[in-house]
Amino acid sequence: MTHDYDDIINLPHYEPKHHPRMSMWNRAAQFAPFAALTGYDAAIRESGRFTDDWVGLSESGNEEMNRKMELIVSMLPEHPSVTIEYFVPDRHKAGGSYQSYTGNVKRIDEYEKHIEFTDGKKVPLDAISEIKIE
């Protein structure tokens, strides 16, 4: 009984004379999986990143903040040095992070609602959670 490929089954493997044989590394690279879901890894990392929630000031905290702001306003000609902790909302998901900044206050802009420092940094008044006057 004969089969379709009996005449070639025992022949040696063909080796081309003009082209070198492809390395196993290059051959495997042809069949490596590709990123079918681009951005999937970044989305997983983003969902696993933690953010803080904004904790507003209590009534007594607001009163203390107002006293400190009045003190800063009275000291503005001297450009007082303060450390401010403030909340920065996250651009990609709910929540954000608390950041701290130390600098000399140039002015308090009540119209734009921010504190401006001598180096040009501006911090929104409604994002401030704590002020330390140095």
Contacts in CASP RR format, 6 or more apart in sequence:
PFRMAT RR
TARGET T0000
AUTHOR 0000-0000-0000
METHOD contacts of the structure
MODEL  1
MTHDYDDIINLPHYEPKHHPRMSMWNRAAQFAPFAALTGYDAAIRESGRF
TDDWVGLSESGNEEMNRKMELIVSMLPEHPSVTIEYFVPDRHKAGGSYQS
YTGNVKRIDEYEKHIEFTDGKKVPLDAISEIKIE
15 21 0 8 1.000
46 92 0 8 1.000
46 93 0 8 1.000
49 93 0 8 1.000
51 90 0 8 1.000
51 93 0 8 1.000
51 94 0 8 1.000
51 95 0 8 1.000
51 96 0 8 1.000
51 97 0 8 1.000
52 87 0 8 1.000
52 95 0 8 1.000
52 96 0 8 1.000
52 97 0 8 1.000
52 98 0 8 1.000
53 95 0 8 1.000
53 96 0 8 1.000
54 87 0 8 1.000
54 89 0 8 1.000
54 95 0 8 1.000
54 96 0 8 1.000
55 129 0 8 1.000
56 129 0 8 1.000
57 65 0 8 1.000
57 129 0 8 1.000
65 128 0 8 1.000
65 131 0 8 1.000
68 131 0 8 1.000
68 133 0 8 1.000
69 108 0 8 1.000
69 131 0 8 1.000
71 133 0 8 1.000
72 80 0 8 1.000
72 82 0 8 1.000
72 105 0 8 1.000
72 108 0 8 1.000
72 131 0 8 1.000
72 133 0 8 1.000
73 108 0 8 1.000
75 105 0 8 1.000
75 133 0 8 1.000
76 105 0 8 1.000
76 107 0 8 1.000
76 108 0 8 1.000
79 104 0 8 1.000
79 105 0 8 1.000
79 106 0 8 1.000
79 118 0 8 1.000
80 104 0 8 1.000
80 105 0 8 1.000
80 133 0 8 1.000
80 134 0 8 1.000
81 102 0 8 1.000
81 103 0 8 1.000
81 104 0 8 1.000
81 105 0 8 1.000
81 133 0 8 1.000
81 134 0 8 1.000
82 102 0 8 1.000
82 103 0 8 1.000
82 104 0 8 1.000
82 105 0 8 1.000
82 131 0 8 1.000
82 132 0 8 1.000
82 133 0 8 1.000
82 134 0 8 1.000
83 100 0 8 1.000
83 101 0 8 1.000
83 102 0 8 1.000
83 103 0 8 1.000
83 131 0 8 1.000
83 132 0 8 1.000
83 134 0 8 1.000
84 100 0 8 1.000
84 101 0 8 1.000
84 102 0 8 1.000
84 115 0 8 1.000
84 123 0 8 1.000
84 128 0 8 1.000
84 130 0 8 1.000
84 131 0 8 1.000
84 132 0 8 1.000
85 98 0 8 1.000
85 99 0 8 1.000
85 100 0 8 1.000
85 128 0 8 1.000
85 129 0 8 1.000
85 130 0 8 1.000
85 131 0 8 1.000
86 98 0 8 1.000
86 99 0 8 1.000
86 100 0 8 1.000
86 101 0 8 1.000
86 123 0 8 1.000
86 124 0 8 1.000
86 127 0 8 1.000
86 128 0 8 1.000
86 129 0 8 1.000
87 96 0 8 1.000
87 97 0 8 1.000
87 98 0 8 1.000
87 99 0 8 1.000
87 127 0 8 1.000
87 129 0 8 1.000
88 96 0 8 1.000
88 97 0 8 1.000
88 98 0 8 1.000
88 99 0 8 1.000
88 127 0 8 1.000
89 95 0 8 1.000
89 96 0 8 1.000
90 96 0 8 1.000
90 97 0 8 1.000
98 129 0 8 1.000
101 117 0 8 1.000
101 121 0 8 1.000
101 123 0 8 1.000
102 134 0 8 1.000
103 117 0 8 1.000
103 118 0 8 1.000
103 119 0 8 1.000
103 121 0 8 1.000
104 117 0 8 1.000
104 118 0 8 1.000
104 119 0 8 1.000
105 115 0 8 1.000
105 116 0 8 1.000
105 117 0 8 1.000
105 118 0 8 1.000
106 116 0 8 1.000
106 117 0 8 1.000
106 118 0 8 1.000
106 120 0 8 1.000
107 115 0 8 1.000
107 116 0 8 1.000
108 114 0 8 1.000
108 115 0 8 1.000
108 116 0 8 1.000
108 125 0 8 1.000
109 115 0 8 1.000
109 116 0 8 1.000
112 122 0 8 1.000
113 124 0 8 1.000
113 125 0 8 1.000
113 126 0 8 1.000
114 122 0 8 1.000
114 123 0 8 1.000
114 124 0 8 1.000
114 125 0 8 1.000
115 122 0 8 1.000
115 123 0 8 1.000
115 125 0 8 1.000
115 128 0 8 1.000
116 122 0 8 1.000
117 123 0 8 1.000
END
